[in-house]
């Protein structure tokens, strides 16, 4: 089971699931500790740190993600 999280400049662009993760109905929760200047409501994590917390809707059946999973599996990076 694999999950690919795509980041750019610390921002989550997308979350991709492989077939096994999609079949298991994996849910993806994002905890963002970069809260400075946010207009959104924050919460405290178990350690008392302020975070933004949301559930991300994952992308399934992505040819791009499948190629990325295959690259990772080679261990040649």
N, C-alpha and C positions, 0 to 999 in steps of 0.2 A: 504494500500500500504506500503510495507516494502523494505528497502535496508539494506543489511548486508555488512559492510566493514571489511575485515580481515587484521589486522596489526600484524607485528612482528618486534620488535625493532624499531618501528616508520616507518617501510616500509610497503606500501600497498602491500599485497599479492594478494588479489582478491576483487572484488566487485560483490555481488550476488543480483539479483532482484527476488522478488516473482512474481507470475503470473500477479497480478494487475499492478505492476510497469512495467513489461515487455510489457503488452498489451498497456500501456500508452506511451510506447517508451521513458521511462525516460532516460535522459542522465546524466552521472556522471562525474563531473569535480573535479579534485584533486588540491588543493593548498597546496604546501609543503613549509613551512617556514624554514626548515633546509637546507639552501643553502651553508653553509660553505664548501669550497673545491670542489664544483661542477664544472664539465666541461661543463655543459649544460647552454644554454642561459636562463637568468632569466628576469622577468618583475616586475614592481612595482604594488602592490595592491592599492586600493583607499586611503589607509592611508599612502602610500609611502614606505611600507615595501617590501623588495625584496623577491620574491617567484619564485618557479618553478610551472608551471601551465600546466596541460594536461588533456585530456579527456580519461577516463578509459573505456575499453570495458567490460561491465558487463557480468557475467555468469548467464544464465537463466536455468530453469528446473534442478536444482541441488538438489538431495536427501539430501545432507549434509546441505545445506542452509535451506531447508524446515524443517528439524529436529531442526535446530537452531532457526528458526522463531517460531516453536511450543514451544520450551523451553522458549523463551522470553515471549510468550503469557501467560504462567502459572503464571508469576510474582513471582516465587519461586526461586529466586537467590540471 
